[in-house]
């Protein structure tokens, strides 16, 4: 048996158990009952399932505290990071006070605009839209050939060829005016290759210059370095968002680029 053999609901509960044991070092049936609202009998079944899956490095049961504790040899069933596991760490009693997690900005978009873009992508059509840029301001209208949606981890963008600018650009759907005509038309010519999208950026990071040796060592631990540099891959079209997301363009950044290599991606 493995995780993929489980039905979705039980799989999520077993993964939650795995996160509790990995990041708390302990777990019991009550954790499942309180999180998922299941019966103690179902929680016991989920625990047996977990023990069967983790038989190579099983947790140890403490009958006094009626809780399982991990051994030093514990190996998670599912790899993850601390940010992903935060939900198993915060105290439920804090929910009545200010949240332990900083609220994220909610980015809105008109579903009708998204649907228009999606249909244009699927049909290979161009759309006539009016767009407000944060650099050049409002335009009276332009033809776009949207090709795909993408995310920078926080905001969804649409990748599109701009016939006005004669190049591929990233657009925020929310900045497309909802009262645009959305006139459609086919284009006979083949779009140019989206070179930046079809280019892999291999970014080698290192602790920022000027840090002490101890500070640099801490940065390497924080970001999971396996050696002198940290290797990260993205598309060249997403490099701007990568720098912003990782804070490379901010004062006091803890990381900096050592070098960047580019490789062509075979387009399908």
C-alpha positions, 0 to 999 in steps of 0.5 A: 500500500502507498499514499496513492492507493488511498481515497482523497479524503483519507489521503489528506488525513494521513498527510496531515498526520505525517505533517504533525509527526514531522513538524510537531514530533507528536500526534494522537487521534484527537488531532484528526478528530478536531481537524477533520470532524471525524469519529474516533473510530475513523481516526484509529483507522487512519492511524493504523493506515499511517503506521502501515505506510511508515513501518520502516520508521514508525512512531513510538506510542506513549501509553501514559500520554496516549500520543505517538512520538517520532524516533530520531530515524523518522522519515516523512511520507511526504516532503515539504517545507515549514511554510507549507506545514505552518497549519499544524504548528499554530495554536488553535487557541489563538484563533480568537485573537489576531491571526498568527499569520500575516494576511495576504492581499486578495487579488480580484479579477472579473470572471467574465474577463478571465473567461474571454481570455481563456476562450481566446487561448483555446480558439487561437483568436486575438482580442481587442482590449483596453488596458491600464499599465502602471508604467504607461497608463491607460491605452485606447485599445490594442489587439492581444493574442493570449497564449497561456495563464501563469502565476508568480505565486501570488498573482495570476497573469496572462501571457500574450503577444501584443500587436501594438508592441510587437512582442510577448508581454505579461498582463494582469487580467484585472487591468483589462477594462471589463467594458472592452469590446473584446472583439475577436478575430483570427490572425492568418500569420503565425505568431513569432516564437515566444523566446523568453517563455521557451528559455530556461533560466538557471539561476545560481544564488549565494548569500549576499556579499558583505555578510559575515561567515556565520550569517552566510552559514545561516542563510545557507541553512535557511534556504537549503543550500547543498554546497556553495550555491543554490540552483533554482530554475524558472523560465526567462519570462518569469525572471522579473517575478522571481527576483521580486518574489525572492526579494533579490531587488530589495534593500537588505536582501539575504541572497544575490545572483552569482550567475545565470545560465540560459538553456532552450526549452524544446517547445511542444 
